[in-house]
Amino acid sequence: MSFMLGITPWPVASALLWIILIVAALYLIRSTAHEAIQAAAQGLHRSFRTASKAVSRSEANLAVRNRDVLLAAGREAKERIIEREFDRINETVCKDLANYSALHRSLSESIGRIEKDHQEAVDVPPDPPGWVKAVEAVADMDAKDGRAHIGSILSDIHKSLIKAHKEAMAAYHTASAKRHKLLRHMRPDWRQIQQTLGAVGKNVDSLLSRSVTIDRHMQEYEDIVGGRDRAMSVLSSSSLVNFFVSAFVLAIAIGGATINFSLIARPMAEMVGGTNLIGDFRTADIAALVIIMVEISMGLFLMESLRITRLFPVIGALPDKMRVRMIYITFTILFLLATVEAGLAYMREVLLHDELATSALLRGDIGATATGEYMWITTAAQMGMGFILPFALTFVAIPLETFVHSLRTMIGLLAISLLRALSLVLRLLGNLFLYLGVLLKQIYDLPLFVPLWFEERLAKKAAEVGLSGRAIQ
Amino acid sequence: MRVVVITSLCALLISCSKEESAPGNTGVYMLLDTSGTYAEELTKAEQIIRFTLSRLDATDSFAVARIDTGSFSEKDIVAKASFDDRPSAVNRQKRLFAQQVDEFVENAEPSSYTDITGGLLQAVEFLNEKGTGNKTILIFSDLKEDLEEGYIRDIDIELQGFEVVALNVTKLRSDNIDPREYLDRLKEWQSRVEKTGGQWRVINDLDGLEGLL
């Protein structure tokens, strides 16, 4: 500093001289410096813009892939639902309409019986009474032909008439009773027909409602296949819901597995020793964990074999005979493991009592070793839990499958969000460097205001001279 | 290739597997002074033994020996156990141990002399043989050594890695007359232990045994 201020005998003069020299130098290299600043700023701007575009492209690619994954998952899920609906319809048709021929025959028979009965029940008019002809004969009689006998003849006719009437009435009553009997026989047939038709109607209604459901699912399926935005938004939101719900259920399952672990870890020490270590973990703990993991695996295989989940396509593609065998095998292993767990849970209780008794003995508290009357309840509860929890853990396969499928979408969505944010940041940085270059140029020009002012004045004057010269010409 | 991978995994597992008994377990050797009037204190010793038993776990070792005229002998060991690594077996061993100590306390007879150094030598030998990670020697005595003529005990005992805890160091009648005797006795034992790398502790308050092990 002293050197700089000592180039002349007067420091102020030295300082002024330095300022003039620096300003002059800066003015002389101004255009080069501006170009350098501009080039640097443009370079950084373009680099960041390029990076931003690359990230945007990646984001777009990922979005497309995520969309494809989501649509594929949605399509698969919808296909399963539709398949299930068709299965139900098939079951209904097989169960209720398969015996349609028998039903038809039954209806035909019933109707035939009714027709026959109806034919037989037709009202037969009574025979015309015989006395009409007798009256006509009497009326045609001449007075001369023994009118004296007319009274007795009429009396006979009267008698015959009463007799004929009685016979006719009796026949009529008999026929009516027969008809009523036939009509009474028809009643159960009517009822049967009514019930059969009611059942058929119910089945048809059920099929109709199922067909409406299938129509709705098919519409959604078409939306998915067509890749429509509505389907996408529905699938995205349902995927998020599935993710959180399955994560919640899995957390509950982990709680169950932890309780299961605590039930069997202690007695496992009796089998593999309480102090052996594998790495930093007790062998007994690892053994207990392995048992639980094997149970969960068996549960997964069982669910796969039952075609409730579809995590392993190999199992799903097995022939039915093999699949059924696999169901039996996995269930048997699961059952045996559950039995082992129940035994271990019992062992745990025994060990606990033994340890308590020993502790009491060492404390000199003999009375404390007495076992409570209701201790069997806790023992039974532990055994029950040891037996039930492996089967309960089997159902982990369902939320696990949902979690795995929705996790792909979730990761995709998160990655898209991250890439989008990164692209924005890179773009902002690019713009920042661009305007930083402009700002730096302005700052560079700040100490050069004197020569720049002169330059501006000279340029203005030169312009005026040029204009006047042109005007004179 | 598959065989190589499986073999490597097995080797890795075997190399990871290690026995707890090597560094982590504890060995305790307790010396009981049965000389003169101190024999009356044995019921307190029994409490300490039970407390110690409750604190020990699988693969630990524990032995209780009496201090008599010549204590450098296996015959003076009243009860000893190296606990199994199965919890049920450990409980059985503890109960048996407590029973043996109980029988000893009931039938113990006072000894004429007090050979603490011999007992200490026996304890070091026992614990070194067991190879436990932590080695603790409990001396339940007034620390007044009284050797029979002809017994040579003027030897340095290698106590590197051992913790020696003096329990219930009672004051003798002569200590009451001249407390310096008591203090000198404690100081002498402390220097003997610490000279050869051991750690020394005195616990007279038997209600505060929590930090014993």
Interface residues (C-beta under 8 A of the other chain):
Chain A: R266 A269 E270 G273 G274 T275 N276 L277 I278 G279 T283 V350 L351 D354 E355 A357 T358 S359 L361 L362 R363 G364
Chain B: L13 C16 S17 K18 E19 E20 S21 G24 N25 Q47 R50 F51 L53 S54 A58 T59 D85 R86 P87 S88 V90 N91 K94 R95 A98
